Amino acid sequence: MTHKDMFKSTTYDSLDKQVNGDHYKKMKIQPAEFINENGLLFAEGNAIKYICRHKLKGKSKDIEKAIHYLEMILERDYD
């Protein structure tokens, strides 16, 4: 049994491939797996995705994108 099998209730065969890069496949838990398993909304999911990959792909631009999605959440849920 792999760590993937131990911690998730759904099998995502699509996580075995990645289009355009391998930055997510290097992670112990891929952002898509975490987002799906926790039933997160679009903005929350994108913020997590950009935070997770910034060192491997987009650098400061990914942090700016994550902040943008966090600002959307603030406006949507708290203003």
C-alpha positions as CSV (number, residue, x, y, z in Angstrom):
1,M,0.0,0.0,0.0
2,T,1.4,3.4,-1.0
3,H,1.0,6.6,0.9
4,K,-1.5,7.7,-1.8
5,D,-3.7,4.7,-1.0
6,M,-3.5,5.2,2.8
7,F,-4.7,8.8,2.9
8,K,-7.3,9.2,0.2
9,S,-10.8,7.9,-0.3
10,T,-10.8,8.3,-4.1
11,T,-8.3,7.1,-6.7
12,Y,-7.2,9.8,-9.1
13,D,-5.4,8.1,-12.0
14,S,-5.0,11.5,-13.6
15,L,-2.5,12.4,-10.9
16,D,-0.1,10.0,-12.5
17,K,0.4,12.4,-15.5
18,Q,1.0,16.1,-15.7
19,V,0.7,18.3,-18.7
20,N,3.6,20.8,-19.1
21,G,6.1,20.0,-16.4
22,D,6.6,17.8,-13.4
23,H,6.5,20.3,-10.5
24,Y,3.3,18.7,-8.9
25,K,4.6,15.2,-9.3
26,K,7.6,16.0,-7.1
27,M,5.3,16.7,-4.1
28,K,4.3,14.2,-1.5
29,I,0.6,15.2,-1.9
30,Q,-0.3,17.0,-5.1
31,P,-2.4,20.2,-4.6
32,A,-5.2,18.7,-6.8
33,E,-5.5,15.7,-4.5
34,F,-5.6,17.8,-1.4
35,I,-8.1,20.3,-2.9
36,N,-10.4,17.5,-4.2
37,E,-10.3,15.4,-1.0
38,N,-11.2,18.5,1.1
39,G,-13.9,19.7,-1.2
40,L,-12.4,23.2,-1.5
41,L,-13.9,26.0,-3.7
42,F,-12.2,27.3,-6.8
43,A,-10.5,30.3,-5.2
44,E,-9.2,28.4,-2.2
45,G,-7.9,25.6,-4.5
46,N,-6.0,28.0,-6.7
47,A,-4.4,29.8,-3.8
48,I,-3.2,26.5,-2.4
49,K,-2.0,25.5,-5.9
50,Y,0.1,28.6,-6.4
51,I,1.5,28.5,-2.8
52,C,2.6,24.9,-3.3
53,R,4.3,25.4,-6.6
54,H,6.0,28.8,-6.3
55,K,9.5,27.5,-5.6
56,L,9.3,24.9,-8.4
57,K,7.7,27.0,-11.1
58,G,6.4,30.6,-11.0
59,K,8.5,32.1,-8.2
60,S,7.2,35.5,-7.0
61,K,4.5,35.6,-9.7
62,D,2.9,32.5,-8.2
63,I,2.9,34.2,-4.8
64,E,1.2,37.3,-6.4
65,K,-1.4,35.0,-7.9
66,A,-2.0,33.3,-4.6
67,I,-2.5,36.7,-2.9
68,H,-5.0,37.7,-5.6
69,Y,-7.1,34.6,-4.9
70,L,-6.9,35.2,-1.2
71,E,-8.1,38.8,-1.8
72,M,-11.0,37.3,-3.7
73,I,-11.9,35.1,-0.8
74,L,-11.7,38.1,1.6
75,E,-14.1,40.1,-0.6
76,R,-16.4,37.1,-1.2
77,D,-16.7,35.9,2.4
78,Y,-15.8,38.8,4.7
79,D,-16.8,42.1,3.2
